[in-house]
């Protein structure tokens, strides 16, 4: 099933590209950015199962659903970036010194990663007002709908 292999490759491409932007462009991911990657890996695994093991259209539909889950996290992340709501994740908040905090308190408050608050957008293309979360939302919607369409077409064929 070539379509399942295509979905697996396209799903794996998203987190690999995101990781590449860290190495090549120096972009720093926040905690929500990292969360958006996991559904893509699940989708790639489900699509590979659809290609080689189960060969059922519903497996491809599950892969599409996993990709759409990443899109849902991206949509939530966009709301955090826009200031519409705060992130419930503790790693998303910027470290604050507080009043009267000692150096030891400040060092204890530092987290090793991610090093960026979630309400600070990361832009791939300077000048384009579309953050990485926005780009992921567009990609996830397109790939998720494509995978669901392939699953539906495979079921009727």
C-alpha positions in Angstrom: 0.0 0.0 0.0 2.0 2.9 -1.4 -0.4 5.5 0.0 0.3 4.3 3.6 4.0 4.6 3.0 3.5 8.1 1.7 1.6 9.0 4.8 4.3 7.5 7.0 7.0 9.4 5.3 5.0 12.7 5.4 4.2 12.2 9.0 7.8 11.5 10.0 9.0 14.5 7.9 7.2 17.0 10.2 9.1 16.3 13.4 12.3 15.7 11.6 12.0 19.1 9.9 11.2 20.7 13.2 14.3 19.1 14.8 16.3 20.3 11.8 15.3 23.9 12.4 16.8 23.6 15.8 20.1 22.5 14.4 20.3 24.5 11.2 18.5 27.7 12.2 18.9 27.8 15.9 15.2 27.8 16.7 14.5 26.8 20.3 11.3 24.8 20.9 9.0 25.3 23.8 7.2 22.5 25.6 4.1 22.7 23.4 6.3 22.6 20.3 7.7 19.3 21.6 4.2 17.9 22.3 3.2 18.6 18.7 5.8 16.1 17.5 4.5 13.0 19.3 1.3 12.5 17.3 3.3 12.6 14.0 5.5 9.7 15.2 2.3 7.8 16.2 0.9 8.5 12.8 4.0 7.3 11.0 3.9 4.0 13.1 0.2 3.5 12.3 0.8 4.1 8.6 3.6 1.6 8.6 1.4 -0.9 10.2 -1.2 -0.2 7.6 1.4 -0.7 4.9 3.0 -3.9 6.1 1.1 -5.6 8.9 -2.7 -5.0 9.1 -3.3 -3.5 5.6 -6.6 -2.1 6.7 -8.0 1.3 5.7 -9.0 2.1 9.3 -5.3 2.0 10.3 -4.7 4.7 7.8 -7.7 6.6 9.2 -6.1 6.3 12.7 -2.9 7.7 11.3 -4.9 10.6 9.9 -6.5 11.1 13.3 -3.1 11.2 15.0 -1.9 13.9 12.6 -5.1 15.9 13.4 -4.2 15.5 17.1 -1.0 17.3 16.4 -3.1 20.0 14.6 -5.3 20.3 17.7 -2.2 20.9 19.9 -1.0 23.4 17.3 -4.3 25.3 17.4 -4.1 25.4 21.2 -0.5 26.6 21.0 -1.6 29.4 18.6 -4.1 30.5 21.3 -1.3 30.6 23.9 0.9 32.6 21.5 -1.9 35.0 20.9 -2.5 35.4 24.6 -6.1 34.1 24.4 -5.4 31.6 27.2 -2.4 30.5 29.3 -0.8 27.1 28.8 -1.4 24.6 31.6 2.0 23.1 31.2 4.5 24.2 33.8 7.4 24.2 31.3 5.7 26.8 29.2 6.1 29.6 31.7 9.1 31.9 31.6 11.3 31.6 34.7 10.7 34.6 37.0 13.0 35.8 39.7 10.2 36.7 42.0 10.8 39.1 44.8 13.6 38.5 47.2 14.7 35.3 45.5 18.2 34.1 46.2 20.7 32.9 43.5 20.1 29.3 44.7 16.3 29.7 44.2 16.9 31.1 40.7 19.2 28.2 39.8 16.7 25.7 41.2 13.9 27.2 39.1 15.8 26.8 35.8 14.8 23.9 33.7 17.2 22.2 31.3 14.8 22.1 28.4 12.8 23.6 26.8 14.3 27.0 27.3 11.6 29.1 25.7 8.2 30.1 27.0 5.2 28.8 24.9 3.7 32.3 24.4 6.8 33.5 22.5 6.3 32.4 18.8 9.1 30.9 16.8 9.1 32.1 13.1 10.7 30.0 10.4 10.5 32.6 7.7 11.4 36.2 8.9 8.8 38.7 8.0 6.1 36.0 7.5 3.6 36.4 10.4 3.1 32.7 10.7 4.7 30.9 13.6 5.9 27.3 13.6 2.7 26.4 15.4 0.7 28.0 12.6 2.7 26.2 9.9 2.2 22.9 11.8 -1.6 23.5 12.0 -1.8 24.0 8.3 0.4 21.0 7.6 -1.5 18.8 10.1 -4.9 19.7 8.6 -3.7 19.0 5.1 -2.0 15.7 5.9 -4.7 14.6 8.2 -7.5 15.2 5.7 -5.4 13.6 3.0 -4.9 10.5 5.1 -8.5 10.3 6.0 -9.4 10.7 2.3 -7.1 7.9 1.3 -8.5 5.6 4.0 -12.0 6.3 2.8 -11.1 5.8 -0.8 -9.3 2.5 0.1 -12.4 1.3 2.0 -14.7 1.9 -1.0 -12.4 0.4 -3.6 
